[in-house]
Amino acid sequence: MPRFHGLLLLAAGLALASCQPLPHPFQTVHTMPAPGDLLAPGPETGLTVAPLQGAPPGVAQVLSALVAHGLRQRDIPASSRSVQGSYLVQGEAQATPTAGGMSRVTLRWTLIGPTGLTGGSTHQSATLATAAWQQGDERALAGLADRAAADIARLALQNDGGEQTAAGGGRIPLPNETPRFLIQKIDGAPGDGDQALAQAIGAALGLNGLRVVAPPAPGAYRLSAHVQTAPAGQDEIVSIAWTLRTSDGRVLGTVNQNNHVARSQIEHAWGSVAYLAALGAADGLMQLVESNGGL
C-alpha cells in the first residue's frame, strides 16, 4: 500500500527536495508564485497576528497563535505566520503585579493595512497568575485570547471596506466565512481515478474543516488536478498536480505528488489509493491557503 506524505517546501527551498528523500514517499511539494504574483490586499488575504510585543518570550508566540485560532473559529482567515499582502494585527501587552502572586494583564491590538494605515484598535484586560503569564500557560491564556479574537473579529467585520487613518473613515475588506473550495476538472487518471480523486479530495478537505461547494460558488477557491502515469515494471509511477486558483482565476500555487503504485491498484478502481493521495494533498492545500492568508 503506498504511503502519501505531505512534504511542503516554499519555492525558495525546492532544491532541498532532492536531498531529503522520504521512505516510500508520495511526495507533496508546495510551490508558490513569485512574490509579485501573490494576492493583492483584499477579501482573500486575511490577517497576520504578529507576536505580542512586551510579553515574556514564552507568551508572545503562544498568545498570537491562540488569537489566530480564535479568529479562524469565527470564520476570519488568520495566521500567526507572516503572509505577504495580509492585514497585520499588532499587539502590545502590559502586566502589572498585584497581590497574591497575580498580575493585571492588559492587551492592546491594532489592525494595520498593507499600506500602513490603521483600521482601529481594541483592548482586553484580565487578572492572571503571574507564573501562568510568564510561562505562557495556554489554559490560563485561552480565555484572554478568545476575548481578543472576538473583539478583533468584530473590528475587522465592522470595517470591511478599506483601510482607515487613526482619525477614522474607510473600512477593511475581510472575509466573513471559512475558505470554500469548488472542485473543478480532475483528469488523466486510469480507471475510475478522476471520479475517485474528486470524491476523496472533497472528503479530505471536509475532514480538515473546509467547505466544498457547488458552482457557481462566487468567492470560492478553484481546485483542479491533472494525473499522469508511466509504467515501471509491475508498477505505475503516478504523478498528480493539484492547482489552486482564486475565484478570479489567479494561480496561488501547485501541490505536486508522485509515487510508485501497483498497477492493479489503479487500473480499474482506485479505492483507498485515492483517499491516501487526497489526504496528502489536503495538507499541502491547507498550507498553501494559509500562506496566502486564508486560514
C-alpha positions in Angstrom: 0.0 0.0 0.0 1.5 3.3 -1.0 2.0 6.0 1.6 1.0 9.5 0.9 3.1 12.1 2.8 2.8 15.9 2.8 6.3 17.5 2.5 5.8 21.2 2.0 8.6 23.4 0.6 8.4 27.0 -0.2 9.7 27.9 -3.7 12.9 29.2 -2.3 13.6 25.8 -0.7 12.6 23.5 -3.5 16.2 22.4 -4.1 16.1 20.6 -0.7 13.7 18.1 -2.1 16.4 16.1 -3.9 18.5 15.7 -0.7 15.7 14.9 1.7 14.0 11.7 0.5 11.2 10.2 2.4 10.7 6.5 2.9 8.1 5.2 0.4 7.0 8.8 -0.3 4.0 10.0 -2.3 5.9 13.3 -2.1 3.9 16.5 -1.9 5.7 19.7 -2.9 4.0 23.1 -2.4 5.1 25.7 -4.9 4.3 29.4 -4.8 4.1 32.1 -7.4 6.8 34.8 -7.3 6.2 37.4 -4.6 4.9 39.9 -7.1 2.2 37.5 -8.1 0.8 37.0 -4.6 -2.7 38.2 -3.9 -3.2 41.9 -3.7 -4.8 43.1 -0.4 -8.4 42.2 -0.4 -11.0 39.6 0.6 -8.8 36.5 0.4 -5.6 37.9 2.1 -6.8 37.6 5.8 -5.0 38.6 8.9 -1.5 38.0 10.2 -1.3 38.1 14.0 2.2 39.3 14.9 4.0 38.1 18.1 2.8 40.1 21.1 5.1 43.0 21.9 6.0 43.5 25.6 5.1 39.9 26.5 7.5 37.3 28.0 9.3 35.2 25.4 7.2 32.2 26.1 4.0 34.1 25.8 4.4 36.2 22.6 4.1 33.3 20.1 1.6 31.3 22.1 -0.9 34.1 22.6 -0.6 35.1 18.9 -1.3 31.6 17.8 -4.3 31.3 20.2 -5.7 34.6 18.9 -5.2 33.5 15.2 -7.0 30.2 16.1 -9.9 32.1 17.7 -10.2 34.3 14.6 -10.4 31.2 12.3 -13.1 29.8 14.6 -15.0 33.0 13.8 -14.6 32.5 10.1 -11.8 35.1 9.8 -8.8 33.7 7.9 -5.9 34.3 10.1 -2.3 33.1 10.8 0.4 33.8 13.3 2.9 33.4 10.4 3.7 36.4 8.2 1.7 36.5 5.0 2.6 39.0 2.3 -0.3 41.4 1.5 -2.3 40.5 4.5 -3.6 42.9 7.2 -1.5 42.9 10.3 -2.8 42.6 13.9 -0.2 44.1 16.1 -0.5 43.6 19.8 1.1 45.1 22.9 1.0 43.7 26.4 1.4 45.3 29.8 1.4 43.2 33.1 1.2 44.9 36.5 1.8 42.7 39.6 -1.0 42.7 42.1 -1.5 40.9 45.4 -1.3 37.2 46.0 1.0 36.3 43.1 -1.4 37.7 40.5 -0.9 40.2 37.7 -3.3 42.5 35.9 -2.6 41.9 32.1 -3.8 44.4 29.5 -3.6 43.6 25.8 -4.0 46.3 23.1 -4.4 45.3 19.5 -4.2 47.5 16.4 -5.4 46.5 12.9 -2.9 47.7 10.2 -3.4 47.5 6.5 -0.6 46.6 4.0 0.0 50.3 3.3 0.5 51.1 7.0 -2.8 52.8 7.7 -4.7 51.6 10.8 -8.2 50.0 10.8 -8.9 50.7 14.5 -7.8 49.2 17.8 -9.2 47.3 20.8 -8.1 46.1 24.2 -8.8 43.5 26.9 -7.7 43.1 30.5 -7.7 40.2 32.9 -6.1 39.2 36.2 -3.9 36.1 35.8 -1.5 34.2 38.0 1.9 35.8 37.4 3.6 32.4 36.9 1.0 31.4 34.3 1.5 34.7 32.4 5.3 34.4 32.5 5.3 30.8 31.5 2.8 31.1 28.7 0.3 28.6 30.2 -2.2 28.0 27.3 -5.1 27.1 29.6 -4.6 30.4 31.6 -4.3 32.4 28.4 -7.1 30.8 26.5 -9.9 33.0 27.9 -8.0 36.2 27.3 -7.1 35.1 23.7 -10.7 34.2 23.0 -11.9 37.6 24.1 -9.2 39.2 22.0 -10.2 37.2 18.9 -13.8 38.1 19.4 -13.0 41.8 19.6 -10.6 41.7 16.7 -13.2 39.9 14.6 -15.8 42.5 15.3 -13.4 45.2 14.5 -12.5 43.6 11.2 -16.1 42.8 10.1 -17.3 46.3 11.2 -14.6 47.8 9.0 -14.9 45.6 5.9 -14.4 48.2 3.1 -10.9 49.6 3.3 -8.1 50.9 5.5 -8.6 54.0 7.6 -6.4 56.5 9.3 -6.4 57.0 13.1 -9.0 59.8 12.5 -11.4 57.3 11.1 -13.2 56.7 7.8 -13.0 53.8 5.4 -13.4 50.0 6.1 -11.2 47.0 5.7 -12.2 44.3 3.3 -12.1 40.9 5.1 -13.9 37.6 4.6 -16.7 36.5 6.9 -16.6 32.8 6.2 -14.3 29.8 6.2 -12.4 29.1 2.9 -14.5 27.4 0.3 -13.4 25.1 -2.4 -15.0 24.4 -5.8 -13.6 21.2 -7.2 -13.2 21.6 -10.9 -11.8 19.3 -13.6 -9.7 16.3 -12.5 -8.4 14.3 -15.5 -5.8 11.9 -16.8 -6.2 9.1 -14.2 -6.8 5.5 -15.4 -9.8 3.5 -14.3 -12.2 5.5 -12.1 -9.4 7.7 -10.8 -10.8 11.0 -11.9 -14.1 10.5 -10.1 -12.4 8.7 -7.1 -9.9 11.6 -6.6 -12.7 14.2 -6.8 -14.7 12.4 -4.2 -11.7 11.8 -2.0 -10.3 15.3 -2.0 -13.7 16.6 -1.1 -13.8 14.3 1.9 -10.2 15.1 2.9 -10.9 18.9 2.8 -14.0 18.3 4.8 -12.1 16.4 7.5 -9.9 19.5 7.9 -12.9 21.7 8.5 -13.0 23.3 5.0 -16.1 23.6 2.9 -16.6 22.1 -0.6 -19.3 23.9 -2.6 -21.2 23.5 -5.8 -20.9 26.0 -8.7 -21.2 28.9 -9.4 -19.7 29.4 -5.8 -18.6 33.1 -6.1 -15.5 33.8 -4.0 -14.5 30.2 -3.6 -11.1 28.8 -4.4 -10.9 26.7 -7.6 -9.2 23.4 -7.4 -8.2 21.2 -10.4 -5.9 18.3 -10.8 -4.1 16.5 -13.6 -2.8 12.9 -13.3 -0.1 11.3 -15.3 1.1 7.7 -15.2 4.2 5.9 -16.5 5.0 2.2 -16.4 7.7 0.9 -14.1 7.7 -2.9 -14.1 4.6 -4.1 -12.4 4.0 -0.7 -11.0 2.9 2.7 -12.3 4.6 6.0 -11.5 1.7 8.2 -10.6 2.1 11.9 -10.7 -0.7 14.3 -9.6 -0.6 18.1 -9.9 -3.2 19.9 -7.9 -3.6 23.5 -8.9 -5.3 26.0 -6.7 -6.7 29.3 -8.0 -8.7 32.2 -6.6 -12.2 32.8 -7.7 -11.0 35.2 -10.4 -8.5 32.6 -11.9 -5.3 33.8 -10.3 -3.0 30.8 -9.6 -2.0 30.5 -6.0 0.3 27.6 -6.4 0.5 23.8 -7.2 0.8 20.8 -4.9 2.7 18.1 -6.8 2.7 14.4 -5.8 4.3 11.3 -7.2 4.7 7.6 -6.2 5.1 4.1 -7.4 1.8 2.3 -7.2 1.0 -1.3 -8.1 -0.8 -1.2 -11.5 -3.5 -3.5 -10.2 -4.5 -0.9 -7.6 -5.4 1.8 -10.1 -6.1 0.3 -13.5 -9.8 -0.2 -12.6 -10.9 1.1 -9.1 -8.6 3.4 -7.1 -10.3 2.7 -3.8 -8.1 3.6 -0.8 -5.3 4.9 -3.1 -7.4 7.9 -4.0 -8.0 8.7 -0.3 -4.3 8.3 0.6 -3.4 10.7 -2.2 -6.2 13.1 -1.2 -5.1 13.2 2.5 -1.6 14.1 1.5 -2.8 16.7 -1.0 -5.1 18.3 1.5 -2.2 19.0 3.9 -0.4 20.8 1.1 -3.5 22.7 0.0 -4.2 23.9 3.6 -0.7 25.3 3.9 -1.0 26.9 0.5 -4.2 28.7 1.5 -2.7 29.6 4.9 0.4 31.0 3.2 -2.0 33.3 1.3 -3.8 34.4 4.5 -6.8 32.1 4.0 -6.7 30.1 7.3 
